[in-house]
Structure formats: C-alpha cells, structure tokens
C-alpha cells in the first residue's frame, strides 16, 4: 500500500499562533492566564455560595452551580496546554494525549449544551407555569436532569472516541491550532475518514441542533407569556429573570455554530482559531458576570460577606 512509504506518526506539533511572537506572545499569555485565574475564582465562588447559602437553594441556582463547574472543567482541559503552546511558540503532544483532550473537550461541550437546555426549560416552567413550577421542578427532577446531561455527554462522545482510536497517522504531524480540536486532528489521518466525518455531522444533531431548537422553542413560549403580562413593570421584571441566560446562550451557540457548523471554507484557519479563543477563554469569563453576578441575591450575599470581613478587620 502507499501508506507503507510513510513513517508512522506518534506525536503532533501544535503550532498555536505562529504569527504572534516575542512581546506580543507574552502579552497574550498573560491575558489568557489572568482570564483563566479570574474564571476559576469567580466560578468557584459561585459553587461555594450556592452550596452554603440557604437563600440560593433553588433550581435556577442549582443549575447555575452545575454550569460553573462545567466551565471550570472545560477551561482546564484546554487552557493549560494552550498557555504552554503560546509560551514555547509551539509544542508537541502524543496521539493518546491528543485523543484524550479531544474526547474530554467534546464531552464537556456536549454536557454544557444540554445544561443550557435544561436551564432554558427551567425558565420556561417558572414563567409559563408558575403555579406548578415548584411541584414539577422538584429536587429529584433537578438531579435527574443534571445526571442525564453528564451521562449523555460522556457516552455519546464515546462514538467519536471509538472512531478516533482507529485512525492511523503516517503523514504530516503539524496541527495548526492551539489544542487538539477534532477537525484539524482528523484531517491529518491517513485512514479513510469519510465515515467519521459523516458521523460527526450526524452526531451534531442530538448534541447541538436539537438542544438549540428546544432552547428557541422555550424562549418563544417565554416571550409570548411575557407579552401577555399587562403591566410594564411586570414584563420587565419577568424578562430580567431570563435575559441573562439568553445572553449566555446567544454567545455560546453563536461561537459554537460558527466553528463547527459553518463550512470550513467560510473562514480562514486564523479566524477559526480566534473564534475558538473567544469560545474557550472569553465566554467562560463572560458567563458568570451575566447569569450570576447580575443576580440581586448573589450580589446581596457578596455585599454582606464583604461588609462582615471589613468590619472584622476594623474591629481588630
């Protein structure tokens, strides 16, 4: 076979951002590191507050807590290796490491898609069926929905994992990206990848398309319900409870669709990498400020904690 004329590849070279060098690379490294640390701190704070404060023990904050945990895992899978790539101006990764990173990245991304869908369903119930909300969205259903999101995300992406483990690499070993994304990774294989490419398109339906449709339908119902509210104050108050999540969903799916559903020839590799940078670094940092720190309850608790700490220092 022609394949025998090539040397088997055992590791890949991640290029990162070859056009960014010297002081510019250092600045990018520092900015991403700061964003990563801030995201870890803010999401960790949200997880602790929801766990320890009785006034935050509601379905909405329970799902926000789960989303915060997902954001932490999602960033930790990609950003440390991204920082290494930027600092070294390119670095190598083994095939096994690349497959593992691709699988975890896809699994966590799938879980986040479904958590956002669950959060939209929660807002739909709270606004469209307020009298039955507490009965339907009980603790058992909350935990069942979260378990479903995690199990679905981890299991359905194993289909990708089984295909990825069968790929052979015998040609170029350079990935023009800052992490092992599934598209650039598969392109380097010398195996027959048509079946895998079709599987990726097919599997995107339950991973991204169906959740997106459910979110859209939920918010259409929410908006119709809000329009039927007679008072302007009531409409504004009701809309404010779901506008934050709508912003998160818009940014999340906007970048996701641009990267994975828009045809590859629709944008260059450089543009694709910067969109991925927005999706991986900026969006997780942006989300807590939108859906949590805008919450009156969380701001009130943070204010009390800060006052207590300042008072304690002054007292000593």
Secondary structure, 3 states (H helix, E strand, C coil): CHHHHCCCCCEEEECCCCCCCCHHHHHHHHHHHHHHHHHHHHHHHHHHHHHHCHHHCCHHHHHHHHHHHHHHHHHHHHHHHHHHHHHHCCEEEEHHHHHHHHHHHHHHHHHHHHHHHHHHHHHHHHHHCHHHHHHHCCHHHHHHHHHHHHHHHHHHHHHHHHHHCCCCCCCCCEECCCCCCHHHHHHCCCCCCHHHHHHHHHHHHHHHHHHHHHHHHHHHHHHHHHHCCCCHHHHHHHHHHHHHHHHHHHHHHHHHHHHHCCCHHHCCHHHHHHHHHHHHHHHHHHHHHHHCCCCHHHHHHHHHHHHHHHHHHHHC
